[in-house]
């Protein structure tokens, strides 16, 4: 009986500790929106960026931004590690 209770106690306390550790790690070292904005401005340093707005955010996968410049509006996907991926607009198929 003592083995079962000690195993349950270890699982509960260990699970709680792991959950708190993951939450604190994301809070302290997660992707920060200010750094993402700086990375976008650095990526488009040759163009004048007017507006940057977040369209979609999936934690630990990607963040999708819409960047409005003087010439056009572009979509940019930032992956963890602040990697910029340009989104290519889909081509419309010609009507027959």
N, CA, C and O atoms as a GROMACS GRO file, in nm:
protein
  384
    1UNK      N    1   0.082  -0.120   0.000
    1UNK     CA    2   0.000   0.000   0.000
    1UNK      C    3   0.086   0.126   0.000
    1UNK      O    4   0.052   0.224  -0.065
    2UNK      N    5   0.197   0.122   0.073
    2UNK     CA    6   0.283   0.241   0.077
    2UNK      C    7   0.350   0.264  -0.058
    2UNK      O    8   0.375   0.379  -0.096
    3UNK      N    9   0.380   0.155  -0.131
    3UNK     CA   10   0.441   0.171  -0.263
    3UNK      C   11   0.345   0.240  -0.359
    3UNK      O   12   0.385   0.327  -0.436
    4UNK      N   13   0.219   0.201  -0.355
    4UNK     CA   14   0.120   0.260  -0.444
    4UNK      C   15   0.100   0.408  -0.413
    4UNK      O   16   0.095   0.491  -0.503
    5UNK      N   17   0.090   0.441  -0.285
    5UNK     CA   18   0.071   0.581  -0.249
    5UNK      C   19   0.195   0.666  -0.283
    5UNK      O   20   0.181   0.781  -0.324
    6UNK      N   21   0.314   0.609  -0.266
    6UNK     CA   22   0.434   0.686  -0.300
    6UNK      C   23   0.446   0.705  -0.451
    6UNK      O   24   0.492   0.810  -0.496
    7UNK      N   25   0.406   0.605  -0.529
    7UNK     CA   26   0.409   0.617  -0.675
    7UNK      C   27   0.308   0.722  -0.722
    7UNK      O   28   0.340   0.805  -0.807
    8UNK      N   29   0.186   0.719  -0.666
    8UNK     CA   30   0.085   0.820  -0.701
    8UNK      C   31   0.133   0.960  -0.662
    8UNK      O   32   0.116   1.054  -0.740
    9UNK      N   33   0.191   0.974  -0.546
    9UNK     CA   34   0.242   1.103  -0.501
    9UNK      C   35   0.352   1.152  -0.595
    9UNK      O   36   0.354   1.270  -0.630
   10UNK      N   37   0.441   1.066  -0.635
   10UNK     CA   38   0.551   1.102  -0.726
   10UNK      C   39   0.497   1.145  -0.862
   10UNK      O   40   0.546   1.242  -0.919
   11UNK      N   41   0.398   1.075  -0.913
   11UNK     CA   42   0.339   1.109  -1.043
   11UNK      C   43   0.268   1.244  -1.036
   11UNK      O   44   0.284   1.327  -1.125
   12UNK      N   45   0.192   1.268  -0.930
   12UNK     CA   46   0.118   1.394  -0.918
   12UNK      C   47   0.213   1.511  -0.901
   12UNK      O   48   0.201   1.612  -0.970
   13UNK      N   49   0.308   1.499  -0.810
   13UNK     CA   50   0.403   1.609  -0.786
   13UNK      C   51   0.494   1.628  -0.907
   13UNK      O   52   0.523   1.742  -0.944
   14UNK      N   53   0.539   1.521  -0.969
   14UNK     CA   54   0.624   1.531  -1.088
   14UNK      C   55   0.550   1.595  -1.203
   14UNK      O   56   0.605   1.680  -1.273
   15UNK      N   57   0.425   1.556  -1.225
   15UNK     CA   58   0.344   1.615  -1.332
   15UNK      C   59   0.321   1.764  -1.308
   15UNK      O   60   0.329   1.844  -1.402
   16UNK      N   61   0.293   1.800  -1.184
   16UNK     CA   62   0.273   1.940  -1.151
   16UNK      C   63   0.402   2.020  -1.174
   16UNK      O   64   0.399   2.131  -1.227
   17UNK      N   65   0.515   1.964  -1.133
   17UNK     CA   66   0.644   2.030  -1.152
   17UNK      C   67   0.676   2.048  -1.301
   17UNK      O   68   0.724   2.154  -1.340
   18UNK      N   69   0.650   1.948  -1.382
   18UNK     CA   70   0.675   1.956  -1.526
   18UNK      C   71   0.585   2.061  -1.590
   18UNK      O   72   0.631   2.138  -1.674
   19UNK      N   73   0.458   2.065  -1.551
   19UNK     CA   74   0.364   2.164  -1.604
   19UNK      C   75   0.411   2.305  -1.570
   19UNK      O   76   0.410   2.393  -1.657
   20UNK      N   77   0.451   2.329  -1.447
   20UNK     CA   78   0.498   2.462  -1.405
   20UNK      C   79   0.626   2.497  -1.480
   20UNK      O   80   0.643   2.612  -1.521
   21UNK      N   81   0.718   2.402  -1.497
   21UNK     CA   82   0.842   2.427  -1.569
   21UNK      C   83   0.816   2.465  -1.714
   21UNK      O   84   0.879   2.559  -1.764
   22UNK      N   85   0.726   2.396  -1.781
   22UNK     CA   86   0.694   2.428  -1.921
   22UNK      C   87   0.631   2.566  -1.931
   22UNK      O   88   0.666   2.643  -2.020
   23UNK      N   89   0.541   2.598  -1.841
   23UNK     CA   90   0.475   2.729  -1.842
   23UNK      C   91   0.576   2.841  -1.820
   23UNK      O   92   0.574   2.942  -1.890
   24UNK      N   93   0.666   2.824  -1.723
   24UNK     CA   94   0.767   2.926  -1.696
   24UNK      C   95   0.866   2.940  -1.812
   24UNK      O   96   0.907   3.051  -1.844
   25UNK      N   97   0.903   2.829  -1.874
   25UNK     CA   98   0.995   2.835  -1.988
   25UNK      C   99   0.933   2.914  -2.103
   25UNK      O  100   1.000   2.997  -2.165
   26UNK      N  101   0.804   2.888  -2.133
   26UNK     CA  102   0.738   2.963  -2.240
   26UNK      C  103   0.726   3.111  -2.204
   26UNK      O  104   0.740   3.197  -2.291
   27UNK      N  105   0.701   3.139  -2.078
   27UNK     CA  106   0.686   3.278  -2.034
   27UNK      C  107   0.818   3.353  -2.041
   27UNK      O  108   0.822   3.470  -2.081
   28UNK      N  109   0.928   3.288  -2.002
   28UNK     CA  110   1.057   3.354  -1.998
   28UNK      C  111   1.129   3.355  -2.132
   28UNK      O  112   1.192   3.455  -2.168
   29UNK      N  113   1.122   3.245  -2.207
   29UNK     CA  114   1.202   3.231  -2.327
   29UNK      C  115   1.121   3.208  -2.453
   29UNK      O  116   1.178   3.170  -2.555
   30UNK      N  117   0.992   3.230  -2.449
   30UNK     CA  118   0.908   3.206  -2.566
   30UNK      C  119   0.926   3.313  -2.672
   30UNK      O  120   0.999   3.410  -2.652
   31UNK      N  121   0.860   3.294  -2.784
   31UNK     CA  122   0.866   3.390  -2.893
   31UNK      C  123   0.798   3.520  -2.848
   31UNK      O  124   0.683   3.517  -2.805
   32UNK      N  125   0.869   3.631  -2.857
   32UNK     CA  126   0.817   3.758  -2.814
   32UNK      C  127   0.776   3.840  -2.935
   32UNK      O  128   0.847   3.845  -3.035
   33UNK      N  129   0.659   3.904  -2.925
   33UNK     CA  130   0.603   3.974  -3.040
   33UNK      C  131   0.690   4.094  -3.080
   33UNK      O  132   0.700   4.125  -3.199
   34UNK      N  133   0.752   4.161  -2.984
   34UNK     CA  134   0.837   4.275  -3.018
   34UNK      C  135   0.957   4.231  -3.102
   34UNK      O  136   0.996   4.299  -3.197
   35UNK      N  137   1.016   4.116  -3.067
   35UNK     CA  138   1.128   4.063  -3.144
   35UNK      C  139   1.083   4.020  -3.283
   35UNK      O  140   1.158   4.033  -3.380
   36UNK      N  141   0.961   3.968  -3.293
   36UNK     CA  142   0.909   3.929  -3.424
   36UNK      C  143   0.890   4.052  -3.512
   36UNK      O  144   0.921   4.048  -3.631
   37UNK      N  145   0.838   4.162  -3.454
   37UNK     CA  146   0.821   4.285  -3.531
   37UNK      C  147   0.956   4.339  -3.578
   37UNK      O  148   0.969   4.384  -3.692
   38UNK      N  149   1.057   4.334  -3.490
   38UNK     CA  150   1.190   4.380  -3.527
   38UNK      C  151   1.248   4.295  -3.640
   38UNK      O  152   1.312   4.347  -3.731
   39UNK      N  153   1.225   4.165  -3.635
   39UNK     CA  154   1.274   4.074  -3.739
   39UNK      C  155   1.206   4.104  -3.873
   39UNK      O  156   1.271   4.100  -3.977
   40UNK      N  157   1.076   4.134  -3.870
   40UNK     CA  158   1.004   4.167  -3.993
   40UNK      C  159   1.057   4.298  -4.051
   40UNK      O  160   1.080   4.308  -4.171
   41UNK      N  161   1.077   4.398  -3.965
   41UNK     CA  162   1.130   4.526  -4.014
   41UNK      C  163   1.272   4.509  -4.067
   41UNK      O  164   1.310   4.575  -4.164
   42UNK      N  165   1.350   4.423  -4.006
   42UNK     CA  166   1.486   4.398  -4.054
   42UNK      C  167   1.482   4.325  -4.188
   42UNK      O  168   1.562   4.352  -4.276
   43UNK      N  169   1.387   4.232  -4.203
   43UNK     CA  170   1.374   4.155  -4.326
   43UNK      C  171   1.334   4.246  -4.442
   43UNK      O  172   1.382   4.229  -4.554
   44UNK      N  173   1.245   4.342  -4.416
   44UNK     CA  174   1.199   4.436  -4.518
   44UNK      C  175   1.266   4.572  -4.501
   44UNK      O  176   1.200   4.675  -4.511
   45UNK      N  177   1.395   4.575  -4.476
   45UNK     CA  178   1.465   4.700  -4.451
   45UNK      C  179   1.475   4.786  -4.577
   45UNK      O  180   1.491   4.908  -4.566
   46UNK      N  181   1.468   4.727  -4.695
   46UNK     CA  182   1.475   4.803  -4.820
   46UNK      C  183   1.342   4.870  -4.854
   46UNK      O  184   1.338   4.964  -4.934
   47UNK      N  185   1.234   4.824  -4.793
   47UNK     CA  186   1.102   4.879  -4.820
   47UNK      C  187   1.050   4.951  -4.696
   47UNK      O  188   1.093   4.923  -4.584
   48UNK      N  189   0.960   5.044  -4.717
   48UNK     CA  190   0.902   5.118  -4.606
   48UNK      C  191   0.779   5.043  -4.553
   48UNK      O  192   0.676   5.039  -4.620
   49UNK      N  193   0.791   4.984  -4.435
   49UNK     CA  194   0.682   4.908  -4.376
   49UNK      C  195   0.587   5.004  -4.308
   49UNK      O  196   0.626   5.078  -4.218
   50UNK      N  197   0.460   5.002  -4.350
   50UNK     CA  198   0.361   5.092  -4.292
   50UNK      C  199   0.288   5.028  -4.174
   50UNK      O  200   0.266   5.091  -4.071
   51UNK      N  201   0.252   4.901  -4.192
   51UNK     CA  202   0.168   4.837  -4.090
   51UNK      C  203   0.199   4.687  -4.085
   51UNK      O  204   0.218   4.623  -4.189
   52UNK      N  205   0.203   4.633  -3.964
   52UNK     CA  206   0.222   4.490  -3.943
   52UNK      C  207   0.110   4.442  -3.852
   52UNK      O  208   0.094   4.493  -3.741
   53UNK      N  209   0.031   4.345  -3.899
   53UNK     CA  210  -0.076   4.293  -3.815
   53UNK      C  211  -0.072   4.140  -3.812
   53UNK      O  212  -0.040   4.075  -3.911
   54UNK      N  213  -0.106   4.086  -3.695
   54UNK     CA  214  -0.103   3.941  -3.677
   54UNK      C  215  -0.235   3.882  -3.727
   54UNK      O  216  -0.343   3.927  -3.688
   55UNK      N  217  -0.224   3.782  -3.812
   55UNK     CA  218  -0.343   3.715  -3.864
   55UNK      C  219  -0.373   3.586  -3.789
   55UNK      O  220  -0.488   3.559  -3.755
   56UNK      N  221  -0.269   3.508  -3.762
   56UNK     CA  222  -0.290   3.378  -3.698
   56UNK      C  223  -0.168   3.344  -3.615
   56UNK      O  224  -0.054   3.372  -3.653
   57UNK      N  225  -0.192   3.282  -3.499
   57UNK     CA  226  -0.082   3.242  -3.412
   57UNK      C  227  -0.108   3.101  -3.361
   57UNK      O  228  -0.211   3.075  -3.298
   58UNK      N  229  -0.016   3.011  -3.388
   58UNK     CA  230  -0.020   2.876  -3.332
   58UNK      C  231   0.109   2.857  -3.256
   58UNK      O  232   0.217   2.852  -3.314
   59UNK      N  233   0.096   2.845  -3.125
   59UNK     CA  234   0.212   2.839  -3.039
   59UNK      C  235   0.305   2.726  -3.077
   59UNK      O  236   0.260   2.614  -3.102
   60UNK      N  237   0.434   2.754  -3.082
   60UNK     CA  238   0.543   2.660  -3.113
   60UNK      C  239   0.537   2.607  -3.256
   60UNK      O  240   0.613   2.516  -3.290
   61UNK      N  241   0.449   2.662  -3.341
   61UNK     CA  242   0.443   2.618  -3.481
   61UNK      C  243   0.477   2.734  -3.573
   61UNK      O  244   0.576   2.729  -3.646
   62UNK      N  245   0.395   2.839  -3.570
   62UNK     CA  246   0.419   2.955  -3.655
   62UNK      C  247   0.330   3.070  -3.612
   62UNK      O  248   0.235   3.053  -3.535
   63UNK      N  249   0.365   3.188  -3.663
   63UNK     CA  250   0.282   3.307  -3.649
   63UNK      C  251   0.271   3.370  -3.787
   63UNK      O  252   0.372   3.392  -3.853
   64UNK      N  253   0.150   3.399  -3.830
   64UNK     CA  254   0.126   3.455  -3.963
   64UNK      C  255   0.097   3.604  -3.950
   64UNK      O  256   0.008   3.645  -3.876
   65UNK      N  257   0.174   3.686  -4.023
   65UNK     CA  258   0.158   3.830  -4.022
   65UNK      C  259   0.124   3.880  -4.161
   65UNK      O  260   0.161   3.820  -4.261
   66UNK      N  261   0.051   3.993  -4.164
   66UNK     CA  262   0.026   4.062  -4.289
   66UNK      C  263   0.104   4.193  -4.283
   66UNK      O  264   0.082   4.275  -4.193
   67UNK      N  265   0.195   4.213  -4.377
   67UNK     CA  266   0.284   4.329  -4.379
   67UNK      C  267   0.242   4.419  -4.494
   67UNK      O  268   0.240   4.378  -4.610
   68UNK      N  269   0.208   4.544  -4.460
   68UNK     CA  270   0.168   4.640  -4.563
   68UNK      C  271   0.286   4.733  -4.587
   68UNK      O  272   0.331   4.804  -4.496
   69UNK      N  273   0.336   4.734  -4.711
   69UNK     CA  274   0.446   4.821  -4.750
   69UNK      C  275   0.393   4.925  -4.848
   69UNK      O  276   0.273   4.928  -4.878
   70UNK      N  277   0.482   5.011  -4.897
   70UNK     CA  278   0.440   5.114  -4.993
   70UNK      C  279   0.389   5.054  -5.123
   70UNK      O  280   0.293   5.103  -5.181
   71UNK      N  281   0.453   4.947  -5.169
   71UNK     CA  282   0.417   4.889  -5.298
   71UNK      C  283   0.299   4.792  -5.288
   71UNK      O  284   0.209   4.796  -5.372
   72UNK      N  285   0.300   4.704  -5.187
   72UNK     CA  286   0.200   4.597  -5.185
   72UNK      C  287   0.179   4.545  -5.042
   72UNK      O  288   0.246   4.589  -4.948
   73UNK      N  289   0.087   4.452  -5.030
   73UNK     CA  290   0.061   4.385  -4.904
   73UNK      C  291   0.107   4.241  -4.917
   73UNK      O  292   0.072   4.171  -5.013
   74UNK      N  293   0.187   4.197  -4.818
   74UNK     CA  294   0.244   4.063  -4.824
   74UNK      C  295   0.209   3.988  -4.697
   74UNK      O  296   0.181   4.047  -4.592
   75UNK      N  297   0.210   3.856  -4.708
   75UNK     CA  298   0.192   3.770  -4.591
   75UNK      C  299   0.325   3.702  -4.560
   75UNK      O  300   0.396   3.655  -4.648
   76UNK      N  301   0.357   3.701  -4.430
   76UNK     CA  302   0.484   3.645  -4.385
   76UNK      C  303   0.455   3.550  -4.271
   76UNK      O  304   0.376   3.579  -4.182
   77UNK      N  305   0.521   3.434  -4.275
   77UNK     CA  306   0.508   3.336  -4.169
   77UNK      C  307   0.640   3.333  -4.092
   77UNK      O  308   0.746   3.316  -4.151
   78UNK      N  309   0.633   3.350  -3.958
   78UNK     CA  310   0.751   3.340  -3.874
   78UNK      C  311   0.744   3.209  -3.797
   78UNK      O  312   0.646   3.181  -3.728
   79UNK      N  313   0.848   3.130  -3.810
   79UNK     CA  314   0.857   3.003  -3.739
   79UNK      C  315   0.942   3.022  -3.615
   79UNK      O  316   1.012   3.122  -3.603
   80UNK      N  317   0.937   2.929  -3.521
   80UNK     CA  318   1.021   2.942  -3.400
   80UNK      C  319   1.168   2.962  -3.436
   80UNK      O  320   1.219   2.902  -3.531
   81UNK      N  321   1.233   3.045  -3.359
   81UNK     CA  322   1.370   3.082  -3.391
   81UNK      C  323   1.373   3.205  -3.478
   81UNK      O  324   1.479   3.242  -3.529
   82UNK      N  325   1.256   3.269  -3.497
   82UNK     CA  326   1.241   3.391  -3.576
   82UNK      C  327   1.286   3.370  -3.721
   82UNK      O  328   1.355   3.455  -3.778
   83UNK      N  329   1.247   3.258  -3.780
   83UNK     CA  330   1.277   3.231  -3.921
   83UNK      C  331   1.162   3.284  -4.005
   83UNK      O  332   1.046   3.252  -3.981
   84UNK      N  333   1.195   3.365  -4.104
   84UNK     CA  334   1.094   3.428  -4.189
   84UNK      C  335   1.071   3.343  -4.312
   84UNK      O  336   1.167   3.304  -4.380
   85UNK      N  337   0.945   3.313  -4.342
   85UNK     CA  338   0.906   3.238  -4.461
   85UNK      C  339   0.806   3.323  -4.537
   85UNK      O  340   0.698   3.353  -4.486
   86UNK      N  341   0.841   3.363  -4.661
   86UNK     CA  342   0.749   3.442  -4.742
   86UNK      C  343   0.640   3.351  -4.795
   86UNK      O  344   0.667   3.242  -4.846
   87UNK      N  345   0.518   3.396  -4.783
   87UNK     CA  346   0.404   3.322  -4.835
   87UNK      C  347   0.380   3.364  -4.979
   87UNK      O  348   0.368   3.484  -5.008
   88UNK      N  349   0.374   3.268  -5.069
   88UNK     CA  350   0.351   3.294  -5.210
   88UNK      C  351   0.201   3.289  -5.235
   88UNK      O  352   0.136   3.191  -5.198
   89UNK      N  353   0.144   3.394  -5.295
   89UNK     CA  354   0.000   3.390  -5.322
   89UNK      C  355  -0.035   3.279  -5.419
   89UNK      O  356   0.042   3.249  -5.511
   90UNK      N  357  -0.149   3.220  -5.399
   90UNK     CA  358  -0.192   3.110  -5.485
   90UNK      C  359  -0.226   3.165  -5.624
   90UNK      O  360  -0.287   3.271  -5.637
   91UNK      N  361  -0.186   3.090  -5.726
   91UNK     CA  362  -0.217   3.131  -5.863
   91UNK      C  363  -0.359   3.090  -5.896
   91UNK      O  364  -0.404   2.980  -5.862
   92UNK      N  365  -0.428   3.181  -5.962
   92UNK     CA  366  -0.564   3.151  -6.006
   92UNK      C  367  -0.556   3.072  -6.136
   92UNK      O  368  -0.481   3.107  -6.227
   93UNK      N  369  -0.634   2.967  -6.143
   93UNK     CA  370  -0.634   2.886  -6.264
   93UNK      C  371  -0.717   2.960  -6.371
   93UNK      O  372  -0.821   3.018  -6.341
   94UNK      N  373  -0.670   2.957  -6.494
   94UNK     CA  374  -0.744   3.026  -6.600
   94UNK      C  375  -0.878   2.957  -6.626
   94UNK      O  376  -0.888   2.834  -6.628
   95UNK      N  377  -0.978   3.038  -6.644
   95UNK     CA  378  -1.113   2.985  -6.675
   95UNK      C  379  -1.118   2.938  -6.820
   95UNK      O  380  -1.064   3.003  -6.910
   96UNK      N  381  -1.182   2.826  -6.843
   96UNK     CA  382  -1.190   2.772  -6.978
   96UNK      C  383  -1.328   2.786  -7.033
   96UNK      O  384  -1.354   2.746  -7.147
   0.00000   0.00000   0.00000
